[in-house]
Amino acid sequence: MKMALKSTISFTFFSLVILALANDSNAGKISIYWGQNGNEGTLAEACATGNYEYVIIAFLPTFGDGQTPMINLAGHCDPYSNECTGLSSDIKSCQAKGIKVLLSLGGGAGSYSIASTQDAKSVATYLWNNFLGGQSSSRPLGPAVLDGIDFDIEGGSNQHWGDLAKYLKGYNGKKVYITAAPQCPFPDAWIGNALTTGLFDYVWVQFYNNPPCQYNPGEISNLEDAWKQWTSGIPANKIFLGLPASPEAAGSGFIPATDLTSTVLPAIKGSAKYGGVMLWSRYDDVQSGYSSSIKSHV
């Protein structure tokens, strides 16, 4: 009798552990964009909050078509005097906590496009040698090896982004994560074609500044319809709900934390492709505390 009871207790405990692990593995994650406001604190400080699993350094807004690539991290550092190499220790600090750190290409204001398949290969080579696992004497962020490349393509051309993703995925060594931040109208005008390649690990869809598919108080059907299009329409591993971290972070589309946790997340979390929430941006999150208020619900 005692043996049977002990076995039952052990089995129950084992079952609870397995269930907890399963629930944890299915839990959503938060990604954040950092780099476009010098008053948002350091990259290491962002990672030390414990709120984010992915931190995206923004941006590399100049590259492609023969241009000399150049990063722009607003007030954080001056890339022209190699100041940004000091970020290497912060990147390593984040990675030591299990946080993936990526570099975002493009942005809303920049000069970028891929002119040809050969140009895509050249840009991939540059990114590999200067930010990923390759070698270069002029790595803009220092020796730290980033975890991947994010495509925030909002202009230029809609050609050859799939080629760039293919070349980046072709390097041997540490896995290169490929992510993207399309607008919520489906398919995205700039990287819609590239997203059909199946090369993208995570896609954080911008459900803001796009009234036809974003949430309005008491009206979730537009967002739900767009979410279903994204989760069924592209072969990405996970889809994230991209949101502004404060009302000031975007022209429209901010969702109050109570609405997000009570209405929006319950409507989309059932999807097998649900990955979590992406926030723009770290500066706005510092001001609002948004990630802290939603983390336990994501």
C-alpha positions as CSV (number, residue, x, y, z in Angstrom):
1,M,0.0,0.0,0.0
2,K,2.8,2.4,0.9
3,M,4.7,1.5,-2.2
4,A,1.6,2.1,-4.4
5,L,1.0,5.5,-2.7
6,K,4.7,6.5,-3.2
7,S,4.5,5.4,-6.9
8,T,1.3,7.4,-7.3
9,I,2.9,10.5,-5.7
10,S,6.0,10.2,-7.9
11,F,4.0,9.7,-11.0
12,T,1.8,12.7,-10.2
13,F,4.9,14.9,-9.5
14,F,6.6,13.7,-12.7
15,S,3.4,14.5,-14.7
16,L,3.2,18.0,-13.2
17,V,6.9,18.6,-14.1
18,I,6.3,17.5,-17.7
19,L,3.2,19.6,-17.9
20,A,5.0,22.6,-16.5
21,L,7.8,22.2,-19.0
22,A,5.3,21.8,-21.9
23,N,3.5,24.9,-20.8
24,D,6.8,26.8,-20.5
25,S,7.9,25.7,-24.0
26,N,4.6,27.0,-25.4
27,A,4.7,30.3,-23.5
28,G,5.0,33.4,-25.6
29,K,8.1,35.5,-25.7
30,I,8.7,39.2,-26.0
31,S,11.1,40.8,-28.6
32,I,12.1,44.5,-28.5
33,Y,13.8,46.9,-30.8
34,W,16.7,48.9,-29.3
35,G,19.0,51.5,-30.7
36,Q,17.0,54.4,-32.0
37,N,16.9,56.6,-28.9
38,G,20.0,57.5,-26.8
39,N,17.8,58.0,-23.7
40,E,16.5,54.4,-23.6
41,G,19.5,53.1,-21.5
42,T,22.1,50.6,-22.6
43,L,21.7,47.3,-24.4
44,A,22.9,45.5,-21.2
45,E,20.3,47.3,-19.1
46,A,17.6,46.3,-21.5
47,C,18.6,42.6,-21.2
48,A,19.0,42.8,-17.5
49,T,15.3,43.5,-17.1
50,G,14.5,39.8,-17.8
51,N,11.5,40.9,-19.9
52,Y,12.9,40.1,-23.4
53,E,14.0,37.0,-25.1
54,Y,15.0,38.8,-28.3
55,V,16.6,42.2,-28.6
56,I,16.9,43.7,-32.1
57,I,19.6,46.3,-32.7
58,A,18.2,49.0,-35.0
59,F,19.3,49.8,-37.7
60,L,21.6,49.2,-40.6
61,P,19.8,51.7,-42.8
62,T,22.4,52.0,-45.6
63,F,23.5,49.1,-47.7
64,G,23.1,47.4,-51.1
65,D,23.4,48.5,-54.7
66,G,27.1,49.5,-54.3
67,Q,26.6,51.7,-51.2
68,T,29.1,51.5,-48.2
69,P,27.0,49.9,-45.4
70,M,26.6,52.1,-42.3
71,I,24.8,51.5,-39.0
72,N,22.8,54.2,-37.3
73,L,22.2,53.8,-33.5
74,A,21.0,57.4,-32.9
75,G,22.5,58.9,-29.7
76,H,24.1,55.7,-28.5
77,C,27.4,55.8,-30.4
78,D,29.1,57.3,-33.4
79,P,29.9,54.6,-36.0
80,Y,32.2,56.9,-38.0
81,S,34.7,57.0,-35.1
82,N,34.2,53.3,-34.2
83,E,32.5,54.1,-31.0
84,C,29.9,51.4,-31.5
85,T,32.5,48.6,-31.1
86,G,32.0,49.1,-27.3
87,L,28.6,47.4,-27.7
88,S,30.4,44.1,-27.9
89,S,30.5,43.5,-24.2
90,D,26.8,44.4,-23.9
91,I,25.9,41.9,-26.7
92,K,27.8,39.2,-24.9
93,S,26.2,40.1,-21.6
94,C,22.7,39.6,-23.2
95,Q,23.7,36.3,-24.9
96,A,25.0,35.0,-21.5
97,K,21.5,35.4,-20.2
98,G,20.1,33.3,-23.1
99,I,18.8,36.3,-25.0
100,K,19.2,36.3,-28.8
101,V,20.6,39.6,-30.2
102,L,19.9,40.4,-33.9
103,L,20.7,43.3,-36.2
104,S,17.8,44.9,-38.1
105,L,18.3,45.9,-41.7
106,G,16.3,48.8,-43.1
107,G,13.8,50.7,-41.1
108,G,11.3,53.5,-42.0
109,A,14.0,55.9,-43.1
110,G,17.1,54.7,-44.9
111,S,18.8,54.1,-48.3
112,Y,18.7,50.4,-49.0
113,S,17.8,48.0,-51.8
114,I,19.2,44.8,-53.3
115,A,19.9,45.3,-57.0
116,S,20.5,41.7,-58.0
117,T,21.2,38.2,-56.9
118,Q,24.9,38.9,-57.0
119,D,24.3,42.1,-54.9
120,A,22.3,39.9,-52.4
121,K,25.4,37.6,-52.1
122,S,27.7,40.6,-51.6
123,V,25.5,42.0,-48.8
124,A,25.3,38.6,-47.2
125,T,29.1,38.3,-47.2
126,Y,29.4,41.8,-45.6
127,L,26.9,40.9,-42.9
128,W,28.5,37.5,-42.2
129,N,32.0,39.0,-41.9
130,N,31.1,42.1,-40.0
131,F,28.3,41.0,-37.7
132,L,28.0,37.2,-37.7
133,G,30.5,34.4,-37.7
134,G,33.0,35.6,-40.2
135,Q,36.1,37.7,-39.9
136,S,36.7,41.4,-40.6
137,S,39.1,44.0,-39.3
138,S,36.3,46.6,-39.2
139,R,33.4,45.0,-37.3
140,P,31.1,47.9,-36.4
141,L,29.8,46.3,-33.2
142,G,33.2,44.7,-32.2
143,P,34.0,41.0,-32.0
144,A,30.7,39.8,-30.5
145,V,28.9,37.4,-32.9
146,L,25.2,38.3,-33.3
147,D,22.5,35.6,-33.4
148,G,20.9,36.8,-36.6
149,I,19.6,39.3,-39.0
150,D,16.1,41.0,-39.0
151,F,14.5,42.4,-42.2
152,D,12.6,45.6,-41.4
153,I,12.1,46.5,-45.1
154,E,9.8,49.4,-45.6
155,G,11.0,50.9,-48.9
156,G,13.5,50.6,-51.7
157,S,12.6,47.5,-53.7
158,N,10.7,44.3,-53.1
159,Q,13.3,42.3,-55.1
160,H,16.0,39.8,-53.9
161,W,15.3,39.8,-50.2
162,G,14.7,36.0,-50.4
163,D,18.1,35.7,-52.1
164,L,19.7,37.6,-49.2
165,A,18.0,35.3,-46.7
166,K,19.1,32.2,-48.6
167,Y,22.8,33.3,-48.6
168,L,22.7,34.1,-44.9
169,K,21.3,30.7,-44.1
170,G,24.0,29.1,-46.3
171,Y,26.9,29.8,-43.9
172,N,28.2,27.0,-41.8
173,G,28.8,27.4,-38.0
174,K,26.5,29.1,-35.5
175,K,22.9,29.1,-36.6
176,V,21.9,32.4,-38.1
177,Y,18.3,33.4,-37.2
178,I,16.4,35.2,-39.9
179,T,13.5,37.4,-38.8
180,A,11.2,40.0,-40.4
181,A,8.9,42.8,-39.5
182,P,6.3,43.1,-42.2
183,Q,3.2,45.4,-42.1
184,C,-0.1,43.6,-41.2
185,P,-1.9,44.0,-44.5
186,F,-1.2,40.6,-46.2
187,P,0.9,40.0,-48.1
188,D,3.5,42.6,-47.2
189,A,4.4,44.8,-50.2
190,W,8.1,44.7,-49.6
191,I,9.1,41.3,-48.3
192,G,5.9,39.3,-49.0
193,N,7.7,37.2,-51.7
194,A,10.7,36.5,-49.5
195,L,8.5,35.3,-46.6
196,T,7.2,32.5,-48.8
197,T,10.7,30.9,-48.9
198,G,10.4,29.2,-45.5
199,L,13.8,30.6,-44.5
200,F,12.4,32.9,-41.8
201,D,12.5,31.7,-38.2
202,Y,10.3,34.4,-36.7
203,V,8.1,37.1,-38.2
204,W,6.9,40.0,-36.0
205,V,4.0,41.5,-37.9
206,Q,3.5,45.2,-37.3
207,F,-0.2,45.5,-36.2
208,Y,0.1,49.3,-35.9
209,N,0.0,52.3,-38.2
210,N,-2.3,50.0,-40.3
211,P,-5.9,50.7,-39.4
212,P,-7.5,48.1,-41.7
213,C,-5.9,45.2,-39.7
214,Q,-5.1,46.5,-36.3
215,Y,-7.1,46.4,-33.1
216,N,-9.7,49.0,-32.2
217,P,-11.3,49.1,-28.8
218,G,-14.1,46.6,-28.7
219,E,-13.3,45.5,-32.3
220,I,-11.0,42.6,-32.8
221,S,-12.2,41.0,-36.0
222,N,-9.8,42.9,-38.3
223,L,-6.8,41.9,-36.2
224,E,-8.0,38.3,-35.9
225,D,-8.6,38.0,-39.7
226,A,-5.1,39.4,-40.4
227,W,-3.6,37.1,-37.8
228,K,-5.2,34.1,-39.4
229,Q,-3.9,35.1,-42.8
230,W,-0.3,35.4,-41.5
231,T,-0.3,32.2,-39.5
232,S,-1.7,30.2,-42.4
233,G,-0.1,32.1,-45.3
234,I,3.6,31.9,-44.7
235,P,5.9,29.0,-43.6
236,A,7.6,30.7,-40.7
237,N,8.3,28.9,-37.4
238,K,6.5,31.5,-35.2
239,I,4.5,34.7,-35.8
240,F,4.6,37.5,-33.2
241,L,2.1,40.3,-32.6
242,G,4.0,43.5,-33.2
243,L,2.7,46.4,-31.1
244,P,3.8,49.9,-30.0
245,A,5.0,49.9,-26.4
246,S,3.2,53.2,-25.7
247,P,0.6,55.4,-27.3
248,E,3.5,57.7,-28.4
249,A,5.4,55.0,-30.1
250,A,3.1,54.9,-33.2
251,G,0.5,56.9,-35.0
252,S,-2.1,54.3,-34.2
253,G,-2.5,50.7,-33.0
254,F,-1.6,50.9,-29.3
255,I,-3.4,48.3,-27.3
256,P,-3.9,49.0,-23.6
257,A,-2.4,46.2,-21.5
258,T,-5.8,45.3,-20.0
259,D,-7.3,44.9,-23.5
260,L,-4.3,42.9,-24.7
261,T,-4.3,40.4,-21.9
262,S,-8.1,40.1,-21.6
263,T,-9.2,40.2,-25.2
264,V,-6.5,40.1,-27.9
265,L,-4.1,37.5,-26.6
266,P,-6.8,34.9,-25.7
267,A,-8.0,35.3,-29.3
268,I,-4.7,34.5,-31.0
269,K,-2.7,32.3,-28.5
270,G,-4.4,29.1,-29.7
271,S,-2.5,29.2,-32.9
272,A,0.4,26.7,-33.1
273,K,2.4,29.5,-34.7
274,Y,1.9,32.0,-31.9
275,G,5.3,33.1,-30.8
276,G,4.6,36.1,-28.5
277,V,4.7,39.9,-28.8
278,M,7.2,42.2,-30.4
279,L,7.4,45.8,-29.1
280,W,8.5,49.0,-30.7
281,S,10.6,50.3,-29.0
282,R,12.8,50.0,-25.9
283,Y,12.7,53.7,-25.2
284,D,8.9,53.7,-25.2
285,D,8.8,50.6,-23.0
286,V,11.0,52.3,-20.5
287,Q,8.5,55.2,-20.4
288,S,5.4,53.0,-20.1
289,G,6.5,49.8,-18.4
290,Y,4.4,47.9,-21.0
291,S,6.5,44.8,-21.2
292,S,6.4,44.4,-17.4
293,S,2.6,44.7,-17.3
294,I,2.1,42.0,-20.0
295,K,4.9,39.6,-19.6
296,S,3.1,37.1,-17.4
297,H,0.2,36.9,-19.9
298,V,2.2,36.6,-23.1
